[in-house]
Amino acid sequence: MILEIRLSNFFSIKDEIVLDLRAANINTKKSQELFDNTIPYDDYSVLKTIAIYGANASGKSNIIKAIRFCASMVFTSHTHNENSVFAFKPFKFQGYPNKPSRFFIRFVSNGIEYEYSYSLTQKEIVTEELYYYPNGRRAKVFSRDEKAGKSKNEIYSFTSVIKKPMDVAENTSVKSLFISRASQMDREIGKEIFRFFNEKLILGYKGFNTLSTELLFRNNKSSLLSALQIADSDIIDIKISKEIRPGKNVNADFLTNKVSIEDVVQEHLKISTFHKTSPSIAFDFGTEESDGTKVLFFIMLTILDIIKNNKVLLIDEIEESLHSKIVEYIIGMFHASAGAQLIYATHNTNLLDLNKLRKDQIYFVNKKQDASSDLYSLFDYKDFRETMDVEKAYLQGRFDAIPYINDSIANLKALLNEPAK
């Protein structure tokens, strides 16, 4: 469960932005009716979903991209070599390319709260810190500052939480996060943090192969069929079997400029669907089902796994390839879950409904005059009452975060009649 994320100096994000999933203190009748939108935790509640709105090029996708990059660093940084360049860009202006970028996340894993942060340039880690709350009180695990000196003893500070921490530090380069190396070297708290990022924080709808599809289908078949039927599908049964088919592997050696093709025998999944009209007639999933049905099949496989295991899903453009009613249905599934979370960016203003979302669940991203992205919540607008039409207000520009288009007939005619150069 994520409580808070902070980002600075990533892509169009200049100064620190805060995505706070801790529910605000709202005691209105409407917020009480939306109690399913939150997870009880400690002496407050945590939001199950967050919606991020903004105009094209405002930076909302950059927020998702930055979180994905920072999370993936945890489970990939130990593989980096000395010539590695990290796959992000700092804010381009005002000297920010020369400043470190910073990521902070506060989360709960197996009942314990953690605060993990690091800063980095495109070429090296600068700082790294981990605190946790083992008994409800904040305690340090370690801190790291590569500018503090040349020796590992000067750079690192440890408490007694990690076994033989200097062994890990000695094997951690400036290209790697200490927590990644600690996990690789079998340190328990390192493995706990690694597992959260690798298993609990899902960075998008999963790519599927034969093994993962078969496993998720076997574990979720009944729920999948029910989910598809609620979404107005007439599929009443699905069967999956394996088949061996010949294929070809293309091998390219770019050092010798040689390409070879070999015949191989590959294992494939054969998916058959059965519909209400003629339950005994099988449809080939790959060639006879619509693209929309295929997309929904794989999305639901991902979502059911996330919801059943209280994971966190991060999605950009949640409405892509999906009807708005299906998107509402997916968000509703998270609200009905015990503790799954969804962070999504969207242009779908139909979802701006205060009968379904709390004010603190709605965020806006606006491009500022200096080209940086600003993030703020509808809850910040204290004068906006819950009885008001938030979709209408948003489209009218009440919260900024929309494109301002001067599309008068005169302008359009001038554009279309402009002589070719």
Buried (B, 14 or more C-beta within 10 A) or exposed (E): BBBBBBBBBBBBBBBEBBBBBBBBEBEBEBBEEBEEBBBEBEEEBBBBBBBBBBBEEBBBBBBBBBBBBBBBBBBBBBEBEEEBEBEBBBBEEEEBBEBBBBBBBBBBBEEBBBBBBBBBBBEBBBBBBBBBBEEEEEEBBBBBBBEBEEEBEEBBBBEEBBBEBEBBBEBBBBBBBBBBBBBBBEBEBBBBBBBBBBEBBBBEBBEBEEEBBBEBBEBBBEBBBEBBEEBEBEBBEBEBEEEEEEEEEEEEEEEEEEEEEEEEEEEEBBBBBBBEEEEEEBBEBEEEBEEBBBBBBBBBBBBBBBBBBBBBBBBBBBBEEBEEEBBBBBBBBBBEBEBBBBBBBBBBBEBBEBEBBBBBBBBBBBBBEEBBBBBBBBBEBEEBEBEEEBBEBBEEEBBBBBEEEEEEEEEEEEEEEEEEE
